[in-house]
């Protein structure tokens, strides 16, 4: 399709949005785009319909079929409602939970969702205000609901919003429901098919009653209440980065017995503008964490932590060997969580041989080494907590005991009563780990170094190459095609010995040429290279953002704590070389 044909197509679609089914503000914005000499906004807003993917919707807010607005949200909900009414037609009353974060339009979108569900005869439990994503997961299970929807774009820039769909186990939807829901959503061809007029009798407000039960359940996760009591004045800096964590995470820390919680006042303000981080509330990024790091330095805190806007992810800052506060990467957070839960349960004599942990395929292989040495089963799954939840669901009712699961993208779940990553539980648990280490005369940095010395050293770096818009999506697809058809022969001087392609569900031994199947629940657009010296490189396009992600992991031994800084420098240099080899 040439540019002229594309413009004709988007113009025709945009003109449909001038009809009576759309409000005046929307029609005015569409007219502005149609009348503008620069057609960029028009094309980006209408060149495709915002796709309801396996996790729901996520996109920039605005008018148009490729934007987040009440019409795309309403259409998605109508499709989901139609599917629920078919899948659970044997029930007298289908029930759902609806929640939202603090983003601009989140309340409007949540109320739109509640209205559409109720208009379709579905009972709705609507949270009274912003709540964490994991609390919605918890509420779905607690209230015996068949589905749930949370309006959030997680840690995306302020221009974005999103729509996460959950199933009756409290996890984000997976096969076959994800594919079926998509078909029902795509079947909505006209806005007139969406029932926007809600039934107030089917909408019930929930809030503090769920909060209290959720917090009490979280407190049962503590493995060291005596240590928490001894170290109750541990200096903890916490920031919600303007998000929903402000409402509940300090309460969670206090319930665990921690009394010295140091706030970052400017970031306690809950707002979708995210003013102190230039509208980019991603705790994985050091600039986003600057105020927390400054506060930790000022107060000489034992630990600083953050939750992202919907309070599912956790960021952790600790003092390094040079006395400087550093942001841990997501893999280091996972290593600390998994190590504590395995080692502490062993200390307490609670290991029976039936325990298991879960990580994703792009998360550090050091976790697998730890689990093997401690005699604990480890499961690898795809990126995304719905896959961790799938492992949990498959093992539910067996003798297997879940200890914890997480992924390198700063998410961890230490409980079974929710089925999505959870900073409301992870933050007090990380505080307890810091208290446990301090009780032994160590810092968290000392503890991490001990792990590296015992189980092997690893360092990881995630790199995202952002390519927005239609042309960006095409460029990302071309990059993946090239990495598949022209695979790396060596990386940083070490020969590639194994290639795993999860789109084909095959792995190939480069030396022998032997191809063997990969046993996974479905295909995924992920490619992995493994080299002779233990380096792992994973490549995957993001499912929620316009970017392609590279996950680089290098391994070595660490002979002594004194060698740690030098080893980090070696690893950084090697990862830089790998980046050059990959052309990123």
Beta strands, then each sheet from edge to edge (+ up, - down):
strand 1: 56-60
strand 2: 95-100
strand 3: 123-127
strand 4: 147-151
strand 5: 160-167
strand 6: 203-206
strand 7: 236-239
strand 8: 261-263
strand 9: 303-307
strand 10: 314-319
strand 11: 325-327
strand 12: 355-360
strand 13: 377-381
strand 14: 401-407
strand 15: 411-413
strand 16: 457-466
strand 17: 490-491
strand 18: 494-501
strand 19: 506-509
strand 20: 515-517
strand 21: 526-531
strand 22: 536-541
strand 23: 547-556
sheet 1: 1+ 5- 4+ 2+ 3+ 6+
sheet 2: 8+ 7+ 9+ 10- 11+
sheet 3: 13+ 12+ 14+ 15-
sheet 4: 16+ 23- 22+ 21- 18+ 17-
sheet 5: 16+ 23- 22+ 21- 18+ 19- 20+
end
